[in-house]
Amino acid sequence: MFEKNLKIGFLLDFYGEILSERKRTVLDLYYNDDLSLAEIAQEIGISRQGVRELLKKAEEELLFFEEKLGLAARFRIAQSQADRLLALLHEQGIKGEVHQAAEELAKSVR
């Protein structure tokens, strides 16, 4: 079976706009709408095998973009660091502007 890769769904959020419309649509239907290959094939008018090949090519493109640009990895690091910063400020009992700025940062990367 063609197993869904959650990493691809995450990468689609970052790089989806630079894929062709057709590839983006197929990935969206598969990962976000949870349609089967057969359902997607019927929806866009190609064979099930054609959908599988299109998915594979689109996934390879997303992985290539992440390898070269690393935006998703950097985003996850920023999330982790923002959460860590908030935890440290909370442990130290630090409030005020610094705490508020850290909260805003954490919200912006969620």
N, C-alpha and C positions, 0 to 999 in steps of 0.2 A: 504494500500500500504506500501511497505517496504521503508521507508523514509531514504534518505541518511543523514549521520551525518558527518558534516565537520570536527569535532574533530577527527574522525577515520582516515580520509585522512591525517590529520596532524600527528597523531600518527604513521601512516604507514611509514612516512618519517624517524621517529626515530627508530622504532623497527622492521620494515619490514624484515630486514636481519636475525632476529632470529626466524622468523616464518618458518614453513615448506614451501617448494617451492610451493606446491599446494595452500596453504592458501594465500601466498603472491601473487600468480598469480591471484587468484579469487578477492582478494581485489583490486589489481592493475587494473584489467579489469573493476571492478564495479566503483571504485572511480576515477581513473585517465583517463580511456578510456571511461567512462560513458556508458558502455554496460548494457543492461537489464539482468535480471535473466535468461530469456529465451535465449538470445544471448550467455551468458556465458555458459549455460548448453550445447548448441549446440557446442560451441567452445571446451569445455574440455570433452564432452561426458558423462555427467551425467544429472540427472533430474533437473528440475527447483527447486524442493524442496531440492534436494541434494545441490544445489548451495546456497540456502537460509540458510540451516543448516551450511554449511561450512563458509559462511560469518559471521553468528552469533558466531560460535566458535572462528573464527579468531579475530573478534571484541572484544570478551570477553578477549582473550589473550592480545591484545593490551592494553585494559583498565587495566588489571592486572599488566602488565609491568609498565605502567605509575603510577599506585598506589604505587608500590613497589620502583621504581627508580626515578620517578619524573623528568626525563630529559626534556620532552617537557615543563613542567611548569617552570623549571629553565631557559630554553632557552628563553621563553617569558619574564621572568623577566629581563634577561640579555639584551634583545632587548629594553625593556622599559627604563632600567637604562642607556644604552648607548645613547639613544635618548635624555633622560633628561640631561645627562652630556653635550652633544653637545649643547643643547638649553641654558643651564646655561653658558657655555663658550662663546657662541655667545652673550648672554645678557651682559656679563661682558666685552666683547670686547677682550677676551683673544685669542691670536694667537700663532703662533710658534709651538714648539715641542709638547707642551701639547695638543694643538688643533689638530695637526696632529695625535697624538697617539689616541685621542678620536675618530677621524674620522675613523681611521683604525679599532679600536674596533667596532664601529657601523657597518662598512662594514662586518666585520667577523661574526656578528650575524644576518645578514639579509639573 
